[in-house]
Amino acid sequence: MADTLVIVESPAKAKTIGKYLGSKYMVKASMGHVRDLPKSQMGVDVSKGFEPKYITIRGKGDVLKTLKDAAKKVKKVYLAADPDREGEAIAWHLAQYLGLDMSQPLRVVFNEITKDAIKEAFKHPRHINMDLVNAQQARRILDRLVGYNISPILWKKVRKGLSAGRVQTVTVKLIIDREREIQRFVPEEYWTISSTLLSNGKPFEAKFYGYGDEKRDLKSEADVNAVLDRIQGQPYVVQKVTKRERKRNPAPPFITSSLQQEAARKLNFRAAKTMRIAQELYEGIDLGGKEGTVGLITYMRTDSTRVSVTAQEEAKAYIVEHFGADYVPAEPRAQVKKENAQDAHEAIRPTSVMRTPDQLKDVLSRDQLRLYRLIWERFLASQMASAVLDTMSVDIAAGEVTFRATGSKVKFPGFMKVYIEGSDDGKEEETFLPPIEEGQTLELKEIEPTQHFTQPPPRYTEARLVKTLEELGIGRPSTYAPTLDTIQKRGYVALEEKRFVPTELGEIVISLIEEFFPEILDVEFTAHMESDLDNIEEGIVDWVKVLDAFYQDFSKRLAVAEEQMEQVELKDEESDETCELCGRVMVYKLGRFGKFLACSGFPECRNTKPIVKELGIPCPQCETGSIIERKSKRNRIFYGCNRYPECDFVSWDKPIARPCPKCGGMLVEKKRKKQGVSIVCTKCDYQEEADS
């Protein structure tokens, strides 16, 4: 008969923990938060020191009744929600609702859901940490003060349904600022000269460096012609060969933001999907056999790269066994604590490095396995020896003109044997040079001048935006995924080719907030607020004083905005199409997945249809239709015939408007992660590289 009740957030977590604790423990789930501020009103009494009014979340009444009935039947209740601010707040709300004695140690926390970690945690229960609770309350109330005061003004002046969250508005502003940078960008011309040279018959590439030891830029075709005139007929003589040995260190184990970035780069996961799957891996997977259900990774909401000594020792043993002692660093890697990192938990790592991805391929879903492999490889590599690379730089003289070639080769792979961190800009391929000696005369095979233009800064991908938010100290690891989801749902930004672009609505809302509430959009102000919340958590400052300091100036700006903000009329842009149902003109509307066409006679006529993008390419299947761009239910772009369903031709690869020179078949752009974009024929083996 159970005499102790343990309350966690989810059924999966309850199942895993219950297996470890045994029959004397009853483990039940609260299904997340049980109380919150009401949705229908502010729920904060500013005049009474920002006193919050908490109510039971709709649908949680039966859950709370079940927990209350269970609590009456046991001698002891432990609250084992996640080890962060949100988890501490859940524990506090449950303790209040169940009438528990908070002078007693009721709180149990653990960083991983494994048998040893759970049993050890229950040996050391602690009191509910009110500093953590107050930090969560302060954030919740701060966001409520901003959202529930500014949003109604936007409803009156712009459009109903808009919102103005504290972190989301700064995020939209970053996207808009980047778009303005792109629009203001003026491309500048520059040239490169590449020469293909032979050393003992082996080719390599060297690029124009300058004159003698002086580096020169080629800004025009005239500059290029001047160089070509000077090297005409000149021998290519190796002037200097510089060889160095360079060490390359592994990336640290994942924190929340770096996991989201790398999963986006390597697995094409959205931030929300990454966190959902990581939660599943943390709470427990049924492995069958003796192990049963076990948590596979440590807690996934963390900004610390710290790793326990036990995990380091286990990793060392694995590395020695599978790679050899040379692959173990001389000293265990000491991870540097980031500024503003809360450091409450370890890094994200496998609960046991001995549990390899290959061993789990039959029990994990495809996406679970891919994310687990990423976490496992990153952690293992972080504990391995540095890679050693031999680098070589060669200066080659053609008269007074200098060309330079650089290359490197791996002397000792170290951590690179397991894992190499991804990049938003793609990985540069390793360049290898043939044996070259000083004084050697090289044979010129080809010389090629190329015109270039500087490129504007790229639009934000999810990975790049998360990295920027982290660098600027905006939000916390747990806020990134919901923030990116919210700004798209509100129609402030859209994703085009996996990059964020602001909408007209987003620009209007941000311009109004910028005019009347500049501090909300100030990056330094927002980052400072995050520091204040951290200080509340550490017990350094009083949470009510932090809120009061913010609200005094904010309330004045609210009054000005109510009086002076002008009405904004959002006019729908007319299209060239007419509604086939009623004959009225169709207009462009903005939805969650971007623009679409709707009848201007709404609500009398509710006709809508997607915007069709014609490629101007005949359908290769029926030959009478033409290829158009479509979107799947999951918002993935594909290409099909405009005569569908009469013609069912589809292609995930983008067709291009010229036939195959070999067989006359349809050519498509084939995207490959490592090789980039190439053009291939759908009928024969013809293939060519796409223009970069």
C-alpha positions in Angstrom: 0.0 0.0 0.0 1.4 3.4 -1.1 2.1 5.8 1.8 3.8 8.6 -0.3 2.4 10.6 -3.2 4.7 12.1 -5.8 3.4 14.6 -8.3 5.1 15.3 -11.6 3.9 17.1 -14.7 3.4 14.4 -17.3 2.1 10.8 -17.4 5.3 9.6 -19.2 7.4 11.1 -16.5 5.1 9.6 -13.8 5.4 6.1 -15.4 9.2 6.2 -15.6 9.7 7.5 -12.0 7.0 5.1 -10.6 9.0 2.2 -11.9 12.1 3.3 -9.9 10.4 4.2 -6.7 8.4 1.0 -6.1 5.0 0.1 -4.6 5.3 2.4 -1.6 5.1 5.4 -3.8 2.0 6.6 -5.8 3.2 8.8 -8.8 0.6 11.0 -10.5 0.7 13.8 -13.1 -0.5 17.4 -12.8 -0.5 17.7 -16.6 1.6 20.8 -16.5 0.5 24.0 -14.8 -2.7 23.8 -12.7 -3.3 27.5 -11.9 -2.6 30.7 -13.9 -3.7 34.3 -14.4 -7.2 34.5 -16.0 -7.3 34.9 -19.7 -10.4 37.2 -19.6 -8.8 39.9 -17.5 -5.5 41.4 -16.4 -5.5 39.3 -13.2 -2.9 41.6 -11.5 -3.8 44.2 -8.9 -1.2 46.9 -9.3 -2.4 48.9 -6.3 -1.7 45.9 -4.0 1.9 45.4 -4.9 1.2 43.6 -8.2 -0.8 40.9 -6.4 -1.7 38.2 -8.9 -5.1 36.6 -9.1 -4.7 32.9 -9.8 -7.5 30.7 -11.0 -7.7 27.0 -11.8 -6.9 26.5 -15.5 -9.9 25.3 -17.5 -10.0 21.6 -17.7 -7.8 21.0 -14.7 -10.6 20.7 -12.1 -10.8 16.9 -12.4 -7.0 16.6 -12.2 -6.8 18.6 -9.0 -9.6 16.7 -7.5 -7.8 13.4 -8.2 -4.6 14.8 -6.7 -6.4 16.1 -3.6 -8.1 12.7 -3.0 -4.8 10.9 -3.4 -3.1 13.3 -1.0 -5.6 12.5 1.7 -4.7 8.8 1.5 -1.0 9.2 2.1 1.4 10.3 4.9 3.7 12.3 2.7 3.5 14.3 -0.5 6.5 15.2 -2.7 6.5 17.6 -5.6 8.8 16.6 -8.4 8.1 19.0 -11.2 11.0 20.0 -13.6 14.1 21.6 -12.1 13.5 25.2 -13.3 11.4 28.3 -12.6 8.3 26.9 -14.2 8.7 23.6 -12.3 9.2 25.4 -9.0 6.0 27.5 -9.7 4.0 24.4 -10.5 5.2 22.8 -7.1 4.2 26.0 -5.2 0.7 26.2 -6.8 0.2 22.5 -6.0 1.4 23.0 -2.4 -1.0 25.9 -1.9 -4.0 24.1 -3.5 -3.4 20.9 -1.6 -2.8 22.7 1.7 0.7 21.2 2.2 3.0 22.4 5.0 5.6 24.4 3.1 7.8 24.6 6.2 8.6 20.9 5.4 11.0 19.8 2.6 8.5 18.8 -0.1 10.5 19.5 -3.2 12.5 16.9 -5.1 14.6 17.8 -8.1 16.7 15.8 -10.5 18.6 16.5 -13.7 18.0 13.1 -15.3 15.4 10.4 -15.0 17.5 7.4 -14.2 17.3 4.9 -11.4 20.3 6.2 -9.5 19.5 9.9 -10.0 15.8 9.4 -8.8 16.8 7.4 -5.7 19.5 9.9 -4.8 17.1 12.9 -5.3 14.5 11.4 -2.9 17.2 11.1 -0.2 17.6 14.9 -0.3 14.2 16.7 -0.6 14.3 20.5 -0.1 12.0 23.3 0.7 10.2 25.1 -2.2 12.5 27.9 -3.4 10.5 31.1 -3.2 13.1 33.0 -5.1 12.6 30.7 -8.1 8.8 31.0 -7.7 9.0 34.8 -7.5 11.3 35.0 -10.6 8.6 33.0 -12.5 5.8 35.2 -11.1 7.7 38.4 -12.0 8.2 37.2 -15.6 4.5 36.1 -15.9 3.2 39.4 -14.4 5.7 41.5 -16.5 4.5 39.9 -19.7 0.9 40.3 -18.6 1.4 44.0 -17.9 2.9 44.5 -21.3 0.5 42.3 -23.3 -2.8 43.1 -21.6 -2.2 46.8 -21.7 -0.7 47.3 -25.2 -2.7 44.7 -27.0 -6.1 46.4 -26.5 -4.7 49.6 -27.9 -3.6 47.8 -31.0 -7.1 46.2 -31.3 -8.6 49.6 -31.3 -6.1 51.3 -33.6 -5.1 48.5 -36.0 -6.9 45.2 -35.9 -8.5 42.8 -33.4 -6.5 39.7 -32.3 -3.1 41.4 -32.2 -0.7 41.0 -29.3 2.4 42.7 -28.1 4.5 40.4 -26.0 7.7 41.6 -24.3 10.1 39.2 -26.0 8.1 38.7 -29.3 8.1 42.3 -30.2 11.9 42.6 -29.9 12.2 39.4 -32.0 10.0 40.9 -34.8 12.0 44.1 -34.6 15.2 42.2 -35.2 13.7 40.6 -38.3 12.4 44.0 -39.6 15.8 45.7 -39.0 17.5 42.9 -41.0 15.0 43.4 -43.8 15.8 47.2 -43.8 19.5 46.4 -43.9 18.9 44.3 -47.0 16.8 47.0 -48.7 19.4 49.7 -48.0 22.3 47.5 -49.2 24.2 48.7 -52.2 26.2 45.9 -53.8 29.8 46.7 -54.6 31.7 45.1 -57.5 34.9 43.1 -56.9 36.9 40.6 -58.8 39.0 37.5 -58.1 41.7 35.9 -60.3 42.1 32.1 -59.8 45.0 30.2 -61.4 45.2 26.5 -61.8 48.8 25.4 -61.4 50.6 22.1 -61.7 53.2 20.8 -59.2 54.8 17.7 -60.7 51.6 17.2 -62.7 49.2 17.6 -59.8 46.8 20.5 -60.0 45.9 23.0 -57.3 44.3 26.4 -57.2 46.0 29.7 -56.2 44.4 33.1 -56.0 45.6 36.6 -56.7 47.0 38.1 -53.5 48.6 41.4 -54.5 51.9 42.9 -55.5 54.9 41.5 -53.7 54.0 41.4 -50.0 51.3 44.1 -50.3 47.7 42.8 -50.5 45.5 44.4 -53.1 41.8 44.3 -53.9 40.5 44.0 -57.4 37.6 46.5 -57.7 37.1 46.7 -61.4 37.8 44.9 -64.7 40.5 47.5 -65.3 42.3 46.3 -62.2 42.1 42.7 -63.5 43.4 43.6 -66.9 46.4 45.4 -65.3 47.3 42.2 -63.4 46.8 40.0 -66.5 49.2 42.3 -68.5 51.9 42.1 -65.7 51.8 38.3 -65.5 51.8 37.7 -69.3 54.6 35.3 -70.1 56.0 35.3 -66.5 57.1 32.0 -64.9 55.3 31.0 -61.7 57.9 30.5 -59.0 57.3 29.4 -55.4 58.6 32.1 -53.2 57.6 30.9 -49.7 56.1 27.8 -48.2 54.7 28.2 -44.6 53.8 25.0 -42.7 52.1 25.0 -39.3 50.4 22.6 -37.0 47.0 23.8 -35.7 44.8 22.4 -33.0 41.0 22.4 -33.3 38.9 22.0 -30.2 35.5 20.3 -30.0 32.3 22.3 -29.4 31.0 22.1 -25.9 28.0 19.8 -25.1 24.6 21.2 -26.0 22.6 23.8 -24.1 19.0 24.5 -25.2 19.8 27.2 -27.7 22.7 25.4 -29.4 20.6 22.2 -29.6 17.8 24.1 -31.4 20.4 25.7 -33.7 22.2 22.4 -34.6 18.9 20.5 -35.0 17.7 23.1 -37.4 21.0 22.9 -39.4 21.5 19.2 -39.5 18.0 17.7 -39.1 15.9 20.5 -40.5 13.9 20.6 -37.2 11.9 23.6 -36.2 12.7 24.8 -32.6 9.3 23.6 -31.3 9.8 20.1 -32.8 13.3 19.9 -31.3 12.0 20.7 -27.8 9.0 18.3 -28.1 11.2 15.4 -29.0 13.8 16.3 -26.4 11.1 16.3 -23.8 10.1 12.7 -24.8 13.7 11.5 -24.6 14.1 13.2 -21.1 10.8 11.8 -19.7 11.5 8.2 -20.6 11.4 5.7 -23.4 10.4 2.0 -22.9 13.5 0.1 -24.0 12.0 -3.3 -23.1 13.9 -6.1 -21.3 15.6 -5.4 -18.0 15.9 -1.6 -18.4 12.2 -0.9 -19.1 11.3 2.8 -19.3 14.3 5.1 -18.8 15.2 8.7 -19.4 17.7 8.9 -22.2 18.9 12.5 -21.9 19.4 15.0 -19.1 17.1 18.0 -18.6 16.8 19.9 -21.9 16.1 23.4 -20.7 19.6 24.6 -19.6 22.1 27.3 -20.4 25.0 25.5 -18.7 27.8 23.4 -20.4 28.8 21.9 -17.1 29.2 18.1 -17.0 29.3 15.8 -14.0 32.5 14.0 -13.1 30.6 10.7 -13.3 29.5 11.4 -16.9 33.1 12.5 -17.8 34.6 9.3 -16.4 32.0 7.2 -18.3 32.8 9.0 -21.5 36.5 8.5 -21.0 36.0 4.8 -20.5 34.0 4.6 -23.8 36.5 6.6 -25.7 39.5 4.5 -24.6 37.6 1.3 -25.4 36.4 2.3 -28.9 39.1 4.8 -30.1 42.1 4.3 -27.9 43.9 6.3 -25.2 45.2 8.9 -27.7 41.7 10.2 -28.2 41.3 11.2 -24.5 42.5 14.7 -23.6 45.4 15.1 -21.2 43.0 16.9 -18.7 39.2 16.6 -18.5 37.7 19.5 -20.4 36.7 22.4 -18.2 33.7 24.1 -19.7 33.7 27.9 -19.4 30.6 29.4 -17.8 28.9 31.9 -20.1 28.0 35.3 -18.8 24.4 35.4 -17.6 24.2 31.6 -17.6 22.0 30.4 -14.7 24.1 27.2 -14.5 21.4 25.4 -12.5 21.7 22.2 -14.5 24.2 20.2 -16.4 24.5 20.4 -20.2 22.2 18.3 -22.4 23.8 14.9 -22.6 22.9 11.2 -22.8 22.2 9.8 -19.3 24.6 7.0 -20.3 27.1 7.3 -23.1 27.2 3.5 -23.1 23.7 3.6 -24.5 24.6 4.2 -28.1 22.3 5.3 -30.9 22.7 2.1 -32.8 21.5 0.1 -29.8 18.3 2.2 -29.7 17.4 2.2 -33.3 14.7 -0.4 -32.8 12.9 1.3 -29.9 13.1 5.0 -31.0 11.1 6.7 -33.7 13.1 8.0 -36.7 13.1 11.6 -35.3 13.8 10.5 -31.8 16.8 8.5 -33.0 18.1 11.4 -35.1 17.9 13.9 -32.2 19.4 11.4 -29.7 22.3 10.6 -32.1 23.0 14.4 -32.4 23.0 14.8 -28.6 25.1 11.6 -28.1 27.7 12.5 -30.7 28.0 16.1 -29.6 28.6 15.0 -25.9 31.0 12.3 -26.8 33.0 14.6 -29.1 33.1 17.3 -26.4 35.0 14.9 -24.1 37.6 13.8 -26.8 41.0 15.1 -27.6 41.5 18.0 -30.0 42.1 17.4 -33.7 45.5 18.3 -35.1 45.7 19.7 -38.6 48.7 20.4 -40.8 48.2 23.7 -42.6 50.2 25.0 -45.5 50.3 28.5 -47.1 52.2 28.9 -50.4 53.2 32.3 -52.0 53.8 32.1 -55.7 55.4 35.0 -57.7 54.6 35.6 -61.4 56.9 38.6 -61.9 55.9 41.2 -59.4 52.4 39.7 -58.9 51.8 37.3 -55.9 49.3 34.4 -55.9 48.6 32.5 -52.7 47.3 29.0 -52.1 46.3 27.6 -48.8 45.4 24.1 -47.7 45.3 21.7 -44.8 45.0 18.1 -44.0 44.0 16.2 -40.8 47.1 14.9 -39.0 45.1 13.5 -36.1 41.3 13.5 -36.2 40.6 13.5 -32.5 37.0 14.5 -31.8 36.4 14.9 -35.6 36.2 11.1 -35.7 32.7 11.4 -34.1 31.2 14.9 -34.8 31.8 18.3 -36.4 29.7 21.3 -35.6 27.5 22.6 -38.3 27.4 26.1 -39.7 24.6 28.4 -40.9 26.7 29.2 -44.0 27.6 25.6 -44.9 30.8 23.7 -44.3 33.8 24.5 -46.4 35.4 21.5 -48.0 38.9 20.6 -46.9 41.6 21.8 -49.4 44.6 19.6 -49.9 47.8 20.8 -51.7 50.3 18.6 -53.5 54.0 18.6 -52.3 55.5 22.0 -53.1 59.0 23.3 -52.4 60.4 26.8 -52.3 62.1 27.8 -55.5 60.1 25.4 -57.6 58.7 26.5 -60.9 55.1 25.6 -61.5 53.2 25.1 -64.7 50.2 27.3 -65.5 47.2 25.3 -66.7 44.5 27.9 -66.6 43.8 31.4 -65.3 40.3 32.7 -64.7 39.1 36.1 -63.6 35.7 36.3 -62.1 33.4 39.2 -61.4 31.5 39.3 -58.0 29.2 41.6 -56.1 29.0 41.9 -52.3 25.9 40.3 -50.8 23.5 41.8 -48.3 23.3 40.3 -44.8 21.2 37.1 -45.0 17.7 36.9 -43.6 17.3 35.1 -40.3 16.8 31.4 -40.3 15.4 29.9 -37.1 18.9 28.8 -36.1 20.5 32.2 -36.8 17.6 34.0 -35.0 17.9 31.8 -31.9 21.7 32.4 -31.8 21.1 36.2 -32.1 18.6 36.2 -29.3 20.9 34.2 -27.1 23.9 36.5 -27.8 21.8 39.6 -27.0 20.5 38.1 -23.8 16.9 38.3 -24.9 14.6 35.7 -23.4 15.6 32.4 -21.9 16.2 28.9 -23.5 12.6 27.9 -22.8 11.1 31.0 -24.5 12.7 30.7 -28.0 10.5 28.1 -29.5 7.1 29.6 -28.3 8.3 33.1 -29.3 9.1 32.0 -32.9 5.7 30.2 -33.1 3.7 33.2 -31.8 5.1 35.8 -34.2 4.1 33.6 -37.1 0.7 32.9 -35.8 0.0 36.6 -35.3 1.0 37.3 -38.9 3.9 39.6 -38.0 6.4 37.5 -39.9 6.3 34.7 -42.5 8.8 32.0 -43.5 9.9 32.1 -47.1 12.4 29.4 -48.1 13.0 28.8 -44.3 14.0 32.4 -43.7 11.9 35.0 -41.8 10.5 38.0 -43.6 8.4 40.7 -41.9 4.8 41.3 -43.1 3.1 44.7 -43.6 1.2 44.0 -40.4 4.3 43.3 -38.4 6.0 46.5 -39.6 2.9 48.6 -38.7 2.7 47.1 -35.2 6.4 47.5 -34.5 6.4 51.1 -35.8 3.6 52.0 -33.4 5.3 50.3 -30.4 8.6 51.9 -31.4 6.9 55.3 -31.3 5.0 55.0 -28.0 6.9 52.3 -26.1 10.5 52.5 -27.2 11.9 50.7 -24.1 9.9 47.6 -25.0 11.9 47.3 -28.3 15.2 48.4 -26.8 17.5 45.3 -26.8 19.6 46.5 -23.9 16.5 47.2 -21.8 15.1 43.8 -22.6 18.4 42.1 -21.7 18.6 44.1 -18.5 15.1 42.9 -17.6 16.3 39.3 -18.0 19.2 40.1 -15.7 16.8 41.5 -13.1 14.8 38.2 -13.3 18.0 36.3 -12.7 18.7 38.5 -9.7 15.3 37.8 -8.3 16.0 34.0 -8.7 19.3 34.5 -6.8 17.5 36.4 -4.0 19.5 39.6 -4.8 16.5 41.9 -5.5 12.9 42.0 -4.5 10.5 41.0 -7.3 7.9 43.7 -6.5 10.5 46.4 -6.7 11.6 45.3 -10.1 8.0 45.4 -11.4 7.3 48.7 -9.8 10.4 50.3 -11.4 9.2 49.1 -14.8 5.6 50.1 -14.4 6.0 53.7 -13.2 7.3 54.8 -16.6 5.3 52.3 -18.6 1.9 53.4 -17.2 2.7 57.0 -18.3 3.4 55.8 -21.8 0.2 53.9 -21.8 -1.8 57.0 -21.1 -0.1 58.9 -24.0 -0.6 56.0 -26.4 -4.3 55.8 -25.6 -4.7 59.5 -26.4 -2.3 60.1 -29.3 -2.0 56.8 -31.3 -3.8 57.3 -34.6 -6.1 54.9 -36.2 -4.4 52.7 -38.8 -6.4 51.4 -41.8 -5.1 48.2 -43.2 -6.3 48.0 -46.8 -6.4 44.6 -48.6 -4.3 44.6 -51.7 -6.4 43.8 -54.8 -5.4 41.1 -57.2 -6.1 40.6 -60.9 -8.4 37.7 -60.3 -12.2 37.6 -59.8 -14.1 35.3 -57.6 -15.6 32.5 -59.6 -18.5 32.2 -57.1 -19.8 35.8 -57.0 -17.7 37.8 -59.5 -16.2 40.2 -57.0 -12.5 41.0 -57.1 -10.2 38.8 -55.1 -7.9 40.4 -52.5 -4.6 39.2 -50.8 -5.0 38.2 -47.2 -2.4 37.1 -44.7 -2.8 33.8 -42.9 -0.7 31.6 -40.7 1.1 30.1 -43.7 1.5 33.3 -45.6 -0.6 35.1 -48.2 -3.7 33.7 -49.9 -6.5 35.0 -52.0 -10.0 35.7 -50.6 -13.1 37.2 -52.0 -13.6 40.9 -51.2 -17.3 40.2 -50.6 -16.5 38.5 -47.2 -18.6 37.6 -45.1 -21.3 37.2 -47.8 -18.9 35.2 -49.9 -16.3 33.1 -48.1 -14.4 31.9 -51.2 -10.6 31.5 -50.7 -7.8 29.9 -52.7 -4.1 29.7 -52.7 -1.9 32.0 -54.7 -0.7 30.1 -57.7 2.9 30.6 -58.8 3.4 29.7 -62.5 6.8 28.4 -63.5 6.1 28.7 -67.2 7.1 25.1 -67.9 4.9 22.6 -69.8 3.8 19.5 -67.8 6.0 16.6 -68.9 3.2 14.1 -68.2 0.1 15.4 -69.9 1.9 18.0 -72.1 -1.2 20.3 -72.1 -1.0 21.6 -68.5 1.8 23.7 -67.0 3.8 23.4 -63.8 2.8 25.4 -60.7 4.2 25.7 -57.2 2.1 24.2 -54.5 2.2 23.7 -50.7 1.5 20.5 -48.8 -0.5 20.3 -45.7 2.7 20.6 -43.7 3.6 23.8 -45.7 6.3 22.1 -47.7 6.7 23.4 -51.3 6.3 21.0 -54.1 5.5 21.3 -57.9 2.5 19.9 -59.8 0.4 20.2 -62.9 -2.2 23.0 -63.0 -4.7 20.4 -64.4 -4.8 18.4 -61.2 -6.8 16.1 -60.5 -7.0 15.3 -64.2 -3.2 15.1 -64.3 -1.4 13.9 -61.1 2.2 14.9 -62.0 4.1 16.0 -58.8 7.8 16.7 -58.0 9.5 17.7 -54.8 12.4 19.1 -56.9 12.0 22.4 -58.7 11.7 22.0 -62.5 13.7 24.5 -64.7 12.7 26.0 -68.0 15.0 24.2 -70.4 15.2 20.6 -71.6 17.9 18.1 -70.9 20.6 18.5 -73.6 21.2 14.8 -73.7 17.7 13.3 -74.0 15.2 16.2 -74.0 13.7 15.2 -70.6 12.8 17.6 -67.8 15.6 19.1 -65.7 15.1 19.7 -62.0 17.1 21.4 -59.2 18.3 18.6 -56.8 19.3 19.9 -53.3 21.8 17.8 -51.5 23.2 18.7 -48.1 26.9 18.1 -48.9 27.1 18.7 -52.6 24.7 21.8 -52.6 22.4 22.3 -55.6 22.8 20.4 -58.8 20.7 20.1 -62.0 19.7 16.6 -63.0 17.6 15.0 -65.6 14.5 13.0 -64.5 14.9 10.6 -67.4 18.6 10.0 -68.0 21.9 10.3 -66.0 22.7 13.9 -67.1 23.9 16.1 -64.3 25.5 19.5 -64.0 26.4 21.9 -61.1 23.9 24.8 -60.6 25.2 28.4 -60.7 26.0 29.6 -57.3 
